[in-house]
Amino acid sequence: MTERERLQDYVGNGKKAKGTFSDAEMQRRLDAIRKYMADSQIDAALFTSYHNINYYADFMFCQFGRRYGFFVDHDHATSISAGIDGGQPWRRTFGGRNLTYTDWQKDNYFHAIRQLTGGVRRLGIEFDHVNIDLLNLLKAEFPGMEFVDIAQPAMQLRMIKSAEEIAHIEKMTRIADIGGADAVLLVGSNPAETMPPMTTVASGFWTSAPAPKAKAIGMKPSIATRAASRLSPQMSHASGAPGLARVRRRARSTASCA
């Protein structure tokens, strides 16, 4: 019987996705972690968490009961993914290096890692994410390797935001502020246990249809009024946003009808 393939090659599968951040920003992140690795005599790092793989590779995976990774040494950075994702990891990984393993053998994940670890003696792993099972498997697969923590220094580096990251955060929080205002309106209307259907308003935001007659379990209108008063003043200037005055009016109206 012919042995099933252990690795698959999806390089060139489709068009590369547009990155969340610029190439310069992504390279800055890799340069920073590599500097720490060089200073700490760490040959390579295997990131396994959602947050670090996304931060360094710009690839957000869905686990599907399988293991994923982002392997960073001093020359290359490679995402390690399951075949169920096809070419998506290659299309989304910054730098375009990807190694895909199949499900045909249960240790194929470690077989993929082994393709990248030639000469590695000290490997950084995330102590706050790697569980006992995975740690024992890593030790069994790579008996001559020393495992050191890379999670803490990576977290400290993530805390220092670049100008590009700050601009991205400001944009996302502005959008969240708009959504938060609509959430206050919805909760402040004393929603029933069975939520009403959602409809789209002209501004492109979601709003609720009139709530049916039912026993309410939501927030009291007075609480909604207080929540509305704490919303950002900038909300009244946001395009398509309810506006602080409108939030307060609707909260008071709800209170008077209760």
WOSUL-V279295 format. One line per field, one symbol per residue. psi: psi as a letter, one per 30 degrees, with the letter a starting at -180 (. if undefined). Layout:
psi=???
This chain:
psi=kkkkkflljgkgjakklklelleeeeeeeeeeeeeeeefghkelkjkfleeeeeeffhjjlkehglklljkjafelkkkkllfffbfeeeffkkfgkkkkllgfkfgfeeeeefffgkfkejkkljfgekleeeeeeeeeeifgkkklkfeeeeeeeffjkleeeeeeeeeeeeeeeeeeeeeeeeefgiklejkllklklefflklklkkljlkkgakkeeeeeeeefflkffeffkkflekeeeeeeeeeeeeff.
